[in-house]
Amino acid sequence: MSRAYLGLGTNMGDRLDYLNKACDLLEQNENVLSLKKSNLYETKAWGYTDQADFLNMCVEIETSLAPYDLLSICQDIENKLNRVRVIRWGPRTIDVDVLFYDDIVSDDEKLLIPHPRIKERAFVLVPLMDLNKELSIEGKSIEAYLDDLSQEERDEVKEFRL
């Protein structure tokens, strides 16, 4: 059994519903044996900023899926939830990214593990910290990467209360 961490984000329509549906689809997969969810966080858009705020979260899963099969499942979920790619970092119904998969490091352009932009995204680091503060990239903890970000970037990640 392998442990993987996924990042989920949405800024279109009923954001909470999209996150719940994505988690439900993951849990319904017979090769996903457990799913642990972070808290929800609301954040400003990153990259292309002229768009609605995002709801973000991370999940930790135990899975028998190989990394590329997990990527395929994530892309299937995006397709089922009507993800359309028009603008890079643009609005989306759902985004499901493979962040970590066990201790695997992959530089394959189709599946970079750990995800290459974790280190610069408070909206990923904060929910990852909810799940496992011991995660590290290149020997440096995700907590240290979060500390490297500006206070302003960290403050923009606000816990979302239902």
C-alpha positions in Angstrom: 0.0 0.0 0.0 1.3 3.5 -0.9 0.6 6.8 0.7 -0.1 9.8 -1.5 -1.1 13.4 -0.9 -3.3 15.3 -3.3 -4.1 19.0 -3.6 -7.7 20.0 -4.5 -8.9 23.5 -5.5 -11.9 25.1 -7.0 -13.2 28.6 -7.7 -16.3 28.1 -9.9 -19.9 27.4 -9.0 -20.6 25.6 -5.7 -17.0 25.3 -4.6 -17.8 23.2 -1.5 -19.9 20.8 -3.6 -17.1 20.3 -6.1 -14.6 19.5 -3.4 -17.1 17.1 -1.8 -17.8 15.4 -5.1 -14.1 15.0 -5.8 -13.5 13.4 -2.4 -16.5 11.2 -2.9 -15.2 10.0 -6.3 -11.8 9.3 -4.7 -13.4 7.3 -1.9 -15.5 5.3 -4.3 -12.4 4.0 -6.1 -11.7 0.5 -5.0 -8.0 1.2 -5.0 -8.2 4.0 -2.5 -8.4 2.4 0.9 -8.5 5.5 3.1 -8.9 9.2 2.8 -8.0 11.8 5.3 -9.0 15.4 4.7 -7.3 18.7 5.7 -9.3 21.7 6.8 -10.7 23.9 4.0 -9.0 27.2 3.1 -10.1 30.2 1.1 -7.4 31.9 -0.9 -6.9 34.5 -3.6 -6.0 33.2 -7.0 -2.4 32.5 -7.8 -0.7 33.1 -11.1 -3.7 34.4 -13.1 -5.2 36.6 -10.4 -8.2 38.2 -12.2 -10.7 35.5 -11.0 -12.8 34.4 -8.0 -11.2 33.2 -4.8 -10.4 29.5 -4.4 -11.4 26.9 -1.9 -8.4 24.6 -1.3 -7.7 21.5 0.6 -5.4 18.5 0.6 -6.1 14.8 1.2 -3.9 11.9 2.3 -4.8 8.6 0.7 -3.7 5.0 1.0 -3.8 3.4 -2.4 -2.8 0.4 -4.4 -2.7 2.6 -7.5 0.7 3.2 -9.2 1.6 6.9 -9.6 0.5 7.2 -13.2 -2.7 5.4 -12.5 -3.4 7.8 -9.7 -2.7 10.7 -12.0 -5.2 9.2 -14.5 -7.8 8.9 -11.7 -7.2 12.5 -10.8 -7.7 13.6 -14.4 -10.8 11.5 -14.7 -12.3 13.2 -11.6 -11.5 16.6 -13.2 -13.2 15.5 -16.4 -16.3 14.2 -14.6 -16.6 17.5 -12.8 -16.4 19.5 -16.0 -12.9 20.9 -15.7 -12.1 23.0 -18.8 -8.5 24.2 -19.4 -8.6 27.5 -21.2 -6.2 29.8 -19.3 -3.1 28.5 -17.4 -3.9 28.9 -13.7 -7.4 30.1 -14.7 -10.8 29.4 -13.2 -11.7 25.8 -12.7 -14.5 23.7 -11.3 -11.9 21.4 -9.8 -8.2 20.8 -9.8 -6.8 17.6 -8.4 -2.9 17.5 -8.3 -0.7 14.6 -7.1 1.6 16.4 -4.6 3.5 13.4 -3.0 3.6 9.7 -3.6 5.5 7.8 -1.0 9.1 8.9 -1.2 9.2 8.8 -5.0 10.9 11.6 -6.8 10.0 11.8 -10.5 11.1 14.4 -13.0 8.9 13.0 -15.8 7.1 16.0 -17.4 3.8 14.1 -17.2 4.1 13.6 -13.5 6.5 15.6 -11.4 6.7 14.3 -7.8 6.9 16.0 -5.5 4.8 18.6 -7.2 7.3 21.3 -8.3 5.4 24.4 -7.0 4.5 23.1 -3.5 7.4 25.1 -2.1 6.0 28.4 -3.2 2.3 28.0 -2.5 1.0 28.7 1.0 -2.4 27.4 -0.2 -0.9 24.0 -0.6 1.6 24.0 2.3 -0.9 25.0 5.0 -3.4 22.2 4.3 -0.5 19.7 3.9 0.6 20.7 7.4 -2.9 19.7 8.7 -2.2 16.2 7.4 1.5 15.6 8.0 4.0 18.1 9.3 6.8 15.7 8.7 6.7 15.9 4.9 9.8 17.2 3.3 11.2 18.1 -0.1 15.0 17.7 -0.7 15.5 17.2 3.0 13.7 20.4 4.0 10.4 20.3 5.8 7.2 21.7 4.4 7.0 23.8 7.5 10.4 25.4 6.7 9.2 26.1 3.2 6.1 27.7 4.6 8.3 29.8 6.9 10.3 31.0 3.9 7.1 32.6 2.4 6.2 36.1 3.2 3.8 36.8 6.1 1.5 38.3 3.6 1.4 35.1 1.5 0.7 33.0 4.7 -2.0 35.4 5.9 -3.9 35.1 2.6 -4.7 31.5 3.4 -7.8 31.7 5.5 -9.5 28.8 7.1 -13.0 28.4 5.6 -15.7 27.8 8.1 -19.0 26.2 7.1 
